[in-house]
Amino acid sequence: MENASKPTPFISGKKVIVSGAGIGGLAFSIAIQKHHELHYPTQPAPIVRIYERDSESSAKNREGYSMSIRSDGVSRGMQMLQNLGIMEDIIGAGVQGMEKIHLKLWDRQWEEIINAKIDRADLPQPLVRGARRVLKKHLLEVIPKETVISWGVTCVGATKLESGKTSVEFSDGTSEECDLLIAADGSKRKLRALLRPDDAVQFAGAFQIIGTAHFPDGKIPHPISRAFGLYLNGSGNGSFVSPIDETHVVWTVSHLSKESREPRKDPDALMKEVIERSQTFKEPFFTLLRATEPTSIRELVVEDKQPFGHDSQLLERVVIFIGNANHAVSPFAGNGANLAMMDAWDLAEQLSTKETLEDALKAYDTVSMPRARIVIKHSHMPIAFAHSTGWKLMLFSWVLKLWNRFRGW
């Protein structure tokens, strides 16, 4: 029986609007219900409404990027899948037969430089590679039935009312009051630009062209079929390859740049550039290109942004930023989905165990900000060695091989 003197948490009975039905927003709606059941089941649960810019069909079917759900270092993505109740589903939807996940670095001839095996005895698997849309699909399947998602509508403004509530304005001209607004709408959406106009993403010095190769017969070429990682080819152009299920492989070709620009959208022009930049690459890279679906080719500007805490100004507006809306990370971090789920779970926990919003956010910022800083810092290292040439590449390779030997990988 629940202790009658147990204090009521801040979030009990509150109305929460979530901007964005991405990984962070969906995970929060699930986590807040689970923490309600765990911490204050006899008290009123919060009411959650989610607003998403994309249409329902677009959001569910968009190809999106590949992802690594990890359990190493500061990453607790696999543990979050377990907490959210979808671990077995995601493992089943990822690359099969990878109980011992292999993260590799290859040289120009596709010979191994390192073979990193991540072992976690407390988990069925320590890591899963897959498509982001698959994770979103399974999150959508387990969101609480009480959570309502409004598709094709985005949050465009927030105003604090004299009552203490926040009035949220939407793209369709309507507005709605809430007790708390969660911004989980990515790195370049309206809310952060409105409330923190000087806190934009920063160019991390590279562009990346991404494509997805399809092998209907399941014959993904060796050595990519059961491994993922960087192809250190020495040309000055970086490359990453990874299977995301039994018939699809995501590949990238990237290059350094001193100046940023808008990403290009013409798949034919992008493929032409990939062919030019990969002239010195070796097979099986060209097998991947021949199997690539043209509609999957896109270009990404490599950007990131340092995290920020929820100071008095944000508290006054009662807006909380999680995931990429707070701390954008680049694909070289390999941690975007992990951070989004960890933010969602930890924020829900603090809101469900603290009596005041101030105490909840102080505790949340204490755990969310340091790990985001670590992830962003570490992501700059692979940007450097993925594009290295000559003696720098030789030095990187030597150091990595030495590290690999002493760590027992």
Residue, then its C-alpha position, 0 to 999 in steps of 0.5 A: m500500500e502506498n504511503a499516505s504521507k508520500p508527497t505528490p510529484f510535480i507532474s501528477g494531474k498536469k497537462v503536458i504538450v509534446s512538440g514532436a513525435g520523434i524518438g524523444g517525444l514518443a519515448f517520453s509519453i511512454a516513460i511518463q506513464k511507466h513512472h506514474e505506475l511505479h512512483y505514484p499509481t494512486q494519484p492522478a496521471p498526467i495528460v499528454r498530447i503530442y503534436e507532429r509536423d509530418s503527416e501520419s503516413s509520412a512519419k511512419n514511412r519515412e526512410g530516415y537514417s540508420m542508428s546504433i542502439r548502444s550500451d557502452g560508455v555513457s550510452r544506455g540505449m539498450q537499457m532504455l529499450q528494456n525500460l520502455g518494453i520494446m527491447e525484444d521487438i527491436i532486436g528482432a527487427g535489427v540485423q539477425g545473428m549479431e549476438k556479438i556485435h562487431l564494430k570494425l575499422w577497415d583499411r583500404q583493402w578491407e582488412e581489419i584494423i580493429n574488431a571491437k566486441i562489446d559484451r554486456a552480460d546483463l543484456p541479451q545483446p549489447l548493441v543493435r543496428g537498425a533503421r530509425r523508422v523501425l524504432k519509431k514504429h515500435l514506439l508508436e505501437v506501445i504509446p499509452k492509449e490515453t496519449v493523443i497525437s495530432w499529425g500535420v500540426t506543429c508548435v510555432g509559439a508559446t506564451k506564459l499566461e497569468s494563470g501560470k499555464t502556457s498557451v501553445e500556438f499551432s501552425d493551423g491557427t489554433s492554440e491550447e493551454c498546458d502546464l508543461l511544454i516539452a520541445a522534442d522536435g529536433s535541431k532546427r524546428k520553430l520552438r528553439a529558434l523562437l525561445r533561444p534565437d542565438d543558440a543555433v547548430q554549429f557546422a562540424g566541418a563535413f558533408q555526408i552523402i548517404g544511400t541505402a543498398h537493397f539486396p532482396d536475396g539477402k546476400i549482403p557482401h562480405p565483410i559487411s554482412r555481419a559488421f559495421g564501421l568506418y572504411l579508412n581508405g586513405s583518399g581523404n573521403g570518409s566512408f561508413v557502412s552498416p547493415i540495418d536488416e537482412t536485406h539493406v545496407v546503409w553506406t556513406v561517403s563524406h568529405l571535409s569542408k571549411e564552410s557550410r551550405e545547404p544540403r543538395k537534393d538531386p540524387d543523380a548529382l549526389m551519386k555522380e559525386v560519390i562515384e568521383r570521390s570513391q574512385t580509389f575505393k575497393e570492392p565491395f563498395f561498388t557492389l553497394l552502389r550498384a544495389t542502391e535505391p536512387t530515392s534513398i540518396r541524400e546529403l547531410v550537413v554534419e552539425d552539432k550543438q552543445p547542451f544547455g540547462h533550463d534556467s529561470q527564463l525557460l522555467e518562466r515559459v515552462v518549456i523543456f528541451i530534450g534530445n536534438a532540440n537541446h543538444a544536436v549530435s552528428p552521425f559521427a557520434g552514433n548516439g542520437a537515438n540513445l540520447a533522445m531515449m535517455d533524456a525522455w526516461d530521465l526527465a520523466e523520472q525526475l518529474s515523477t519523483k520531485e515535488t517542484l519543477e525547479d528540483a526536477l529540472k535541476a536533477y535532470d540537467t545534472v545527468s543530461m548535460p554532461r553525457a551530451r558534452i561527452v558524446i559531442k566531444h568524442s564525435h569529433m575524433p572520428i570526423a578527423f581520422a575518417h578523412s585522414t591521409g598519409w602519415k596521419l592515417m598511418l599514425f591513427s591506424w597504428v595507435l588504434k591497432l595498439w589500443n585494440r591489442f591491449r584492450g583485448w578486442 
